[in-house]
Each structure stands twice: as structure tokens, then as C-alpha cells.
Amino acid sequence: MSKGPSLPRRAVLRASAGMALLPLGRAAWAATAAGGPQRLIVVLLRGAVDGLNVVVPYAEEAYYAARPTIAIARPGTPGGVLALDARFGLHPALSSLLPLWREGTLGFIHAAGSPDPNRSHFEAQRYIENGTPGDSTTPDGWMNRLLQTLPGPHDPAEAISLGPTLPRILSGSAPATNLELGPEAARPLPIDQPRLAAAFDRLYAGDDALARAYREGRQARSEVLADLAREAAVADAGAPPPRSFAARAARLGRLIGGDPRIRLAFIALGGWDTHVAEGGHQGQLANRLRPLGDGLAALAGGLGTSWRDTVIVVLSEFGRTVHENGDRGTDHGHGNVIWVAGGAINGGRVYGEWPGLAPDQLYQHRDLAITTDFRAALAAILSAHLHLRDDQLDRVFPDAPPVAAGLTRLLSA
Amino acid sequence: MSSRSAGLLGAVCLLLLLLAVRANAADSDRQVIHVLNRLAFGPTLDDFNYVKAIGIERYIAEQLDPAAIDEPIELRFRLAQLPTRGLDASELRQLYGPLRPVLGVKPSLDEIRAQEIRARRIERDAAAARIWKAVLSRRQLQQVMVNFWFNHFNIFSGKGLDRIWIGNYEDRAIRPYALGRFRDLLFAVAEHPAMLVYLDNTENAAPGSRGAHGAASGINENFAREVMELHTLGVNGGYTQADVTTLARIFTGWRVNPPDSTQFPDVAAIFDGLRHDYTPKVFLGRTLPAGGREQGLEALDMLADAPATAHHIAFELAQYFVEDAPPPALVDRLAARFLATGGDIRQVLATLFASPEFLGSAGQKYKTPYEYVISAVRAAGVPVNNVRPLLAWMSRLGMPLYGCQTPDGYQDTEAAWLSPQAMIERIGFAVDFARGFVPVSAEPADFEAGMPRQAHRPDPVDPARLKAIFGSTLSPATRAVVASAPARMRAVLILGSPDFMRR
């Protein structure tokens, strides 16, 4: 990875291959010449995944010295990492992602994260979601601000989140919706009955927050129900879908692939706070990573031809300590690895400047340092993939550092 | 003036008087419902009439002294049927914990599995007790505060042995102090085995100490961090990473008693000196001399007394009882009261309930799923013989009881809970519940006794009861929609109305 100086964002945009061919005044979010609309799917691993055991710096002696019981062995040894390049290897539980890496649609940005030094899960997640590290007063989420850059009128199906609540990252003035994709998703609800719906429509005819949420829920439900009915008929052949993350992810992929209105999606997964008995190539973390890897592969498959217009980003609020603790686990740290996947990704390589794991290279003498601000990584995707202008990027990530020059090749032309 | 115009004037005056009386009655009903929405889990018809009769000041005073309130016989009868309540933490482990080898023979996989299934009774009993108290107790403020403090000191039933200690934690560490002194609450929580398990302190050992081995061979910061960030000072409460590490060293040796321990076999949580770091420490700028358990006690005292803690707790209370972004002046007043009374929760609440900010905040809070479900059951006045359908709905609405995995507990803001999906799902609950399709009145199947499940007959909610409580205070828009709807739809619409989504 080159260590070149950071360029001003505008200069970087001009320099990025392919962008130079775009006509002036091209609208953000415009469909590619190939056809489909561009999508962005964000997966937030809440609880701080141990990135050093996801993309393992196996060439670092210090890695093995710091982790006597939970380090993952070098490639080619039993239970060893899956070699990505001469420096890094993938956790073996993520083997289902290896085909994506080989075809060049999966890459990583190592030593990335939020610059705020806070090691509180909750504060750090807030910053990842509101996009303003250090400022907890920002009322909306960056994905909602991103949504606001779409040309209107807005439709709540443009941005969806899996789960019973709408996360902070998607909350704000643009409509967004949350939904469940488990086995019960397509079953009829009382509100689908016309007489009840008419009465409730009158109860929620106002312009307050509850009425808006109600109407967005109704609209999204009618649209998504139609999608789900079609999708289930095609893909599940009527069989009830299983509950696994891979099954829900495949379903999400098919849903997005079949509905051009859906532009953004968000998934949060918990269970990464491995203070005790983290495990190495097997154990707690491995048991969490395997369904995640299977799920991402299923999501890619479910997207079908939309895969080429989709970017998936996987990130976490911070990393974990370089040294394992006294309980064969790891405590709250700093830098982490960001995963990027999708047909448009220039994958098959690990981006980011690697700061090293020697004691004097660590952040506060204990954690992986951060050389790529997560906002700079996301801004590179937003500008090259969603074609946001500088002023729009500034709205999504106010006061963010410029896109590092090394990331300009993250997306293929 | 002609007699005719005098008569007209008199009639107009009478009409105005009647309207004024009605408006006053509506205002007074509104305050009664406001107080019951905040100090209780919403009005029942009985509570509504009771508070109307005695006035809100007297009701507030009564609620602040729960020991003087008699509980209904129905509640006492129901609680008496829950066999695992009342067991202490070590008894729970002996009866329901992992099976130990007997005479060197390890339990079989089938036996282990059967024991785990048996242990599920504990969480069921704890949840049933929680729901029955929330619905039936006349000590409503105490139930509200148990819910508040449990969430503040959250633990998760899915973490290790917490599945067998969750009810004991609520009954022994939270409930007795819910309206008491914050310091006592903090100590009870920090010394309860469920918290030591949940935040991994039971694995926290001084590296190289005689007791450090296996899974517990070094420092684990988890408890030390969260006790400052979440339980006391708050995230910007003025501590550093060095304070986190130091506090973790201070708490080395605070652990669950090993099951085969011959020392204090009837105690579930102990201080293990073999794992403790006895060196002197500098914590939050103060030097703690070399010592054992007393270092941890002194650190907890410092945290309980800190102005940042007073402010943190004052903010959370004002956020729960007043509004999502409480007025800073009110928070400052409550924090001052907290400091002046040595953290007396009852006194802080008395100040809060007397404040104009509290009295003027009716309807400002969007109910959490827990509050929404419980308040619907209370308003409807239906008998709850089976809490499981309610627990299932809480899960479906995103708030499983005892199911919040992270130590920050559930959020208490509209931003966290109001979403398109939430509105659709809540209305789904209102419809099913009002039509009697949430089978709370059916006696549950008791698998252990082999009892068959009673057939469920739909038991619709009586709209007249809801109208008797909310009739004078519903918004004009809601009233118009309800009035024009067919009778069988009215309870559905009241429970699903925007008015009922808020408290």
C-alpha cells in the first residue's frame, strides 16, 4: 500500500479512474450504463469484532507473541489462516468468502476505524452511526443524510433495515423503514384488512412523528409484501424459509435485487464482545464468523445480477486489544478492519497503511493504530460508487478527513 | 331588560358554567391519567377512580411509601404459586445449576439436558412475577422503579449462570433498594453473583497471583469500565483509561464462589484474596492504601458519592419521568437533591414529582414496548392467567424481558422505539389484544404436571371500560374516529390510537 500524501478530496475524485469520463452535471445516484441502480448495504458488527483475528497479520511476530492462546496459525498449518497475500490471512471460519476474494469482489481496509479515543461500545457505535465522531449531539444518522441526497420524492422503501427497531444510522428526516425477514415476514396482519386500515388511516392522518411513521409503515408494508410474495414464490417454492442468518441474508439479497427502489440496506449483528474465551481457529469468535461469512456469500448470491451494482461494507465500532487478556479473550481496543464487497469493488487486496504491531507502533501502547478514518473509507465509496458531489459528501460526513489517495482504486472503473 | 332577554342571558351563563365544569373535569382527569402514566404503568379503572377521589398529591405521597400499601390478595395468591422465588443464589445453583459429578461419575448428556430444561422454570417464574406485579400491584411506583433500575443495571439471562440467578438478582439486589439509597443499590448489584458473571468480573484476577489460573489468569476490564460508564459516573464522567484499568485491579478477586468450595458453601459470591492485587492504587486521583476487599468498597463509595454520578442518575430519572431531552435546570436541581440527601432516591423523586416540569409534561413520552403492553392489559382489566403471550409480544416488538444482551439496557427514547415497523406491529397487538386473541386469560399448559391446555375462548376488551377511563381526555380527532366506528372496533381503535402510544 502506498504511503502517499492525502490529496484534497476534489483532486482525488478527478484522479480516480473512470470518473474523468463522466459528463459534468451528472446526477448523483444515476443508474450505471449497465442498467441497475447502485446500492449500498452496511453491516454493523455491534460489540467490536476482533479484526486482528479476522484479517490476521500473520507475518507479524508481535501478533503471535501477544496472543499465546488465541492467535491463528500461519497459512499452510492445521487450523491456519487462509492466505490473502504475503502479509495477511483470513480467519478459516470465513472460507465461504474466499471465492469472492479470488474473483476480486472482496477486499479489506486494515487499521481503519473511528478516530475518537472512546472505548465505550455505546458511544463508539453512536459515532459510527451518526458519522460525527466526538460529537454525540448530531441528531440523525449518516445513512439518512445519504438518503436525503437522492432525488425526491422519497419512498420509505428506499432504505430498509432488518429488525424490530429503526437504528440511529437510518433515523432522520428522510423516510426509511425497518422490517423482519424471518419466517413470519409475509404472514398477513390485521392492518391488511381494508376496514381496519381505513379506520387507522383516519387515526393517523396528522403530520406528527407517529402519523408519519405509521404511514411509512403502511406504505413499506404494502410494497414489501408484494416483493416478498413474488420472491417467496420464486425462491422458496412455498417452503417456509429457515431462520438462519444466511437464509435471511439470501432473502434480503433477492428482495433488493427484485426492487429497484431499494437503494440502502442496513443489518446489525451482535455477539462480538469476546472478553472471555474468544477462541482461535475454533471457538466463540469462529462460531460467530462462520454464519456471517455464509450470510454474506448468500447475500451476494441472492442479489443476482444486482451484485455488480452493489457495495457491501462490514464494520464495527472499534477493534480489540492486540494482547489477549487474562481470560483468553480481548478487551476494548482501537483500530479494526473494514470489509468491502461487491461487483464494483476492486477486491483481492488489503487496502490501508499497515501501522505494525511493535510496542512503539501501537495506539496508547495497547491497540492497533488507525491509519484510515472510517469516514474516509465510506466517502471513497460514496463518491466513486454513488457519485456524490463534494457538497453532498460534506453533508453526509461533515468535517471528515479527505479520502486517502490509496483508496481511490477501491472501486473499479 | 326584558324577562325574555334575561332568561336568555341566564341560559347562556348556565351553558358557559357547564362547559367550564366539564373543561375542569377534563383537565383534572388529564392530570390523574398523567400521574398514572408516569408513577404507574398507566391507569386501571380502579386506580383512575381512586386517584380522582383522593387527589394526585396524596397518591404521589402514598406511592413514595410502598411498604404502607397493602397488596391485592390476587397478586399474593399468584406469587405464591411460583416455586423458585424466595430461593437464595446458592440454593438456586444447587437445585438448578450444572450437575456435579457424584462419587466421581459425571452426569450423562441426557441428565445435563434435563437439568437445563428444569432450570428454565426460574426465568419463567421471574418473568411471571415481574408481569403480575406490573399489572396488579398497588405499589405501582415501586414496580416502575424496579423496571427502571433493572434496566440501568441490566443483566442478560442468556449469559452463563445468569439464567438461574436473574430472578434472584431482581428480588435481592434491585427491588429492596428501588426507592432507597443509591449507594445500597450499587453495592448490592456489584456484589451479586449475576452481575459478576454478566460483566466477567468472576474471571478478573491479578496476573501471577496464586489464584490466577485457567480462564481467570489476568485482568478483565469489562465490569470496571461499565460500572463507571453505565452504573455511576456516566461516559463523560471524568475518568480515564488508566482509571478503568486501576478499577479492574481493585476488583480482582470479586467472583462467584466455585461450586465445590468448602468455604462459605452457602454463599454464591465471594472475595477471593488469592486472586486479588493487594498493592496500593491511585484511583480517580485518590490513593487507596494496600488492601483487599475494602479497596473495592472504597472505590464504590467514591463512585456513589461523585457529583458526576448524581448528575447521571438525575438525567436518567428526568428522562424517564419527564421527557427524552429533560430541561437541564431540572436535572441540575435533581442532582443537587441527590447530593444533599446522600443519594436518597425517594427524596429525589419527591422533588421531581413536585416540579412544574413534571406536571406539565403529559403525553411527552412514547411508550416502550414493555410499557405499551402492560398499560394495555391494565386499562383493559382482563385477568392474566398466562403471561407467556405478553412476553412473546414484547419480544416481537423488540424488547424481550430479560433479553437485552448489552449492559446499557434498553433505550428510553422515542428515537429508539418509534419506527414504521413498530407502529404496524403495535397496531397488530392492539387489534389482537382488543379482540381477545392474545390468550392471557387461558390457564397455561403445565408440562410438568401433564395438564392439558385449556381451550381458549376469545375474550374481547370491553370498550365501555376504556371509555370510562379515557373518555374525557382522548384528543378530538381520536374521539371522532372512535365515535363513528362500529362498537366492536372501538376498543381496538382506542388501544391503537396515538393517544395510547404515549404516556
Interface residues (C-beta under 8 A of the other chain):
Chain A: R46 G47 N118 R119 S120 H121 F122 E123 P156 G163 P164 T165 L166 R168 S171 P175 A176 T177 N178 L179 E180 L189 P190 I191 R195 L196 A199 F200 R202 L203 Y204 A205 G206 D208 A209 L210 A211 A213 Y214 E216 G217 R218 A220 R221 G270 G271 H275 V276 A277 N325 G326 D327 R328 G329 D331 H332 Q364
Chain B: D200 E203 N204 A205 P207 A212 A215 A216 S217 G218 I219 N220 E221 N222 R225 E229 V235 Q241 V244 Y366 R396 L397 G398 Q405 T406 D408 E414 A415 A416 W417 L418 S419 P420 Q421 A422 M423 I424 E425 I427 G428 V431 D432 A477 T478 V481 A485 M489 V492 L493 G496 S497 P498 M501 R502
